[in-house]
């Protein structure tokens, strides 16, 4: 799996607010120089470190990113999400 950046996947932290969707297990936010989360509507994929738009905590783009770029992860996540509908 490719990583685009100096940090590792451990540098990507969960959002500070409670999230409902399991897709957030595959995404998170980077920290600034002071160690605070940068929650700017652009979470980072833990696999490829690409930023994906998620304005208003909308997870549609996050799911589309998994589907298009990480089909194996998407297939793992999709049954979990359907079970919670």
N, C-alpha and C positions, 0 to 999 in steps of 0.2 A: 504494500500500500504506500502510495506516495504521500509525502508531507511537504507542504509548501510553506516554509518558514523556519525560523530558528528554533522555536519552541517545540515541545512534544505535546501529544494529546492530553497529558496531564495538566498542561497550562490552560486548557479550556475548561471553564467552570460552568456548572449549572446556573440558570438564572436565579437571581435572589428571591424572586416571587415564586409562589407555588404554581407549577404548571400541571395541566390536566392530561395532556397528550403524551403518550409513550414515545412519540417521535423525538422528543427532547432528549432522550437517552443518546441519540446520535449527534446532537448539536449542543453548543454551549457558547459562552462569551469569553472573550479575552480579558485580561486585566491590564490596567494602565500602570504607569511607573510607580504609583503609590500603592499598588496591589488591590485596587478597587475594580469591580467588574465594570466593563464598558457595555452597557445594555443599550445599544443604539439602533435597534430594529434590524440588525444584521448579524445574526448568530453565525458561528463558524462550524462547519462540518468537522467532526472529530476524525474522520477518515482522511479527507483530502485537504482540509483546512481552508476550503473555499467559503467566502461569506455568501449567505443567502438571505434575501429579504424576508422578514417576518413581521411586517408592520402590524401593530395591534395584536400581537401574539398569534397571528394567523399562521397556521401550520401547513397550508396548502402548498406553498413553495418549498417547504422543507420536505414534504412527502414527494413532490415532483423531483427534487434534487436526488433523493434516494433512488427513486424509480429510474431516472435517466442515467445516473452516474455510478450507483452502487446497487445493482439489481438483487444481489444476494442479501444485502442488508434490508432492502425493501421487502423481499419475500419473507424475511423473518419478522419484520415489523407489522406487515399488513394483517396477518391473522390475529395478532395481539390487539390491534385497533378495532377490528371487526367484533371481537369478543366484548368490547366495552360499549358498542353502539346500542 
